[in-house]
């Protein structure tokens, strides 16, 4: 669904858990505060089985502060200038969104061995945070059981969606009544966004999934009212930009609109270019626009099926319209790197080091086997995404060797990273920056390279979250 940007699983507080949590809250923050401290916002808690020494407090993917975990596995943040809004708590590869207001005292408890199942909120705004997580859980359960729902007629489908929305609105109204006071305008906004946008997302997908489910030759003809909700949606709402349900809906809307351009006019068969043009015309936030232009370019760059002419069109449009110099520089580097590792050519000799400090030829690890070489990114969210997908891929493709390479960390931090993420030391290596081949791989993307058992490159520039990644691994296994 949208786990990369959304709130995760939580249980409601039982009396025992509530007692324990409040106990931790008192121990963490103490019983008395000075007048200055009373104006501060507190966030803290306890982590059972921590996987690192620090936790990080962020907003909009930017770290605001960090706190060291003490000998009792507790941590705390004392924040003196916090604004009402959504924040992020990071520990190891895991992260959790938090709703906070100035002068709040919020506690979190978790066990990293069972992160989602153990997470508990208490303190100020605890009920609101628990509500948002349970809202996500309810939607996750609904979508899991709704796969056959796309076989329904338009009228039946809309009826089910409307009923689910009504049920969630009732639950939200109950929360407001129990809280005894009106929520902030911002919380009301994100709560309702969490209710409506997952269903708008399903409605955007309906014609395509209905066609596939019923094996129709064309998309179903829908009534004029089916997309009436679009009139109420602002795809340029900065307050919701990084909120999972909204973010996922906006991307889905833009991608499907690009595909509709092709369906309505077959000559516009360069869907990546269609997407760029729609983003450029409809998105007002410069940073978000630039990132989407770059993502569309990278998607084109990693494709084994896009023609050189289509890629040239995408490239020209990107550099004509992207205003972010750093992204332009990164894209130029990516184009050069792909040209250095062409499909069908032999993978070059890459000398890296293992955890024991021994120099290893990566080719010798992958010799006579299909292999995926992947590179760790810096961003915590991308690390988590790679880590989660890696585990499932290793189970699904046991005959493929997965080799991880670090490009940026110090040797000490790299070893800690391996240990905290419970990675196999035999498959992890570090590439020094003075390596002859470092320029082939430098960057901060969760990039991969697929190599055939004969040592030839199948794809020299691909991402772990690329929609074609699984497909290419399946083809690799059949060869």
C-alpha positions, 0 to 999 in steps of 0.5 A: 500500500503506502508503508514507506510514507505512512503510519505503522501498526499499533495496538490499543493500550491495555490496562497493563500496557498503559500502567507500564507506559506511564511508568516509563514516561515518569522515569524518562521525563521526571516528576518536576519541571522548571518553568522553561521546561513546561514550555517544552515538548517532550518525546521519549520512550523505551526500546527493547533490544535496540539495534543501534546507539541512537534514535533520530527525530525528523520532519519532512525527511530532515533530521531535527535532533538525535538522542542516545539510548541509555543503559536502561534502553530509554531515550528522550527529546526535549524540544523547545521550538516545535510546531504542530505537525507530523514528525518521524521517529527513526531507529535502525531501519525502522521508522514511525510517524508521530503527530505532535503539538507544542508542549506535548509529552508523548511516549513510545514503547517498542521491541525491535524484534517485533517492531510493529506488533509491540509499538505502544503510544501513551501520554499527550496525543497518544489517543490520536496517534493510536487512532491514525495507526489503527486507521492504517491497519483497518485499511490494510485489512480491507484491501487484503480482503478486497482483491475480488472487489474489482470484479464488481460493477461500477455501482456495486464498487462505489456502494462498497467504497461509500459504506467503508468511508461512512464507517470510518467517519463514524469512528473518527467522530467517536474519537473526537467525542471521547477526547472531549474537545475539537481536534486541531485543524491540521489533525482533522485534515490528516485524519480525514485524508487518511480516511478518504485518500486510500479509497480515492486511490482504489477508485483511480485503479478501478477501471484498469483492474476491472478490465484485467479481472474480467478480461475485457478488451477495453476499459469499462465505460464509467459514469460522469460521477465516478470521478466526482471526488477529483473536484475536491482534491488539491494535488498541490496541498503542501500540508499533506505532501509527505503524508502517505495516503495523500502522497500515494494518491497523487502519484497514482493519479499522475501516473494513470493520467499519463497512461490515459494520454497514451490510451486516448492518443496511441501516438503518445506512447512514451508514457514517461514523457507524458508523465513529465509533461503532466507533472510540469503542468499540474504540480506547483511545488518546485521541489516535488516537481523536480523530484518527480521529473527525476524519478521518471527519468530514472525509470526510463534509464533503468528500462531494458525496453525503452528505445534510444529515441524515446530515452533521448526525448525524456532526457531533453525534456528533463534537462529543459525543465528541471531546476534542481542543479544537484538532481541534474548533476546526479542524472548526468552521473547516472547516464554516464554510469549506465554507459559504462556498464552496458547490457551484454558486456562483461562485468568489470573486476571490482575489488572491495573489502570484507568485514575482516579487512581482506581485499576480495574480487566481487567477480569471484563471489558471483562466479558461475552464478546469477547475481544481484549486486546492490548498493546501500543508500544513505537515506533511512527510508530507502535503507528500510525499503531495500532491507525489507525487499531483500529478505523476500527476494532471497527467499523467492530466488534462492539460486541468485547470489545477492551481494551488498556493497557500501560506498559511503560509510566509514569502516567502523560505521559499516560494521555496526550497520551490518550487525544492527541490521542482522546482515550476513557478513559473507555477502557484505563488502565495502568499496573504498573511494580510491578504488579504480571502479568507484566512479562506476557506482558512486551516488546515493540511490538503492541501485542494483546490477544484475549479472548472468552466470556467464559474467555478462551484465543483464542490467547495469542500472536498476533500482530495488523498487523498480517495477521491472525488477522482479520480472528481470529476476524471473527471466534470469532464472529461466536462462 
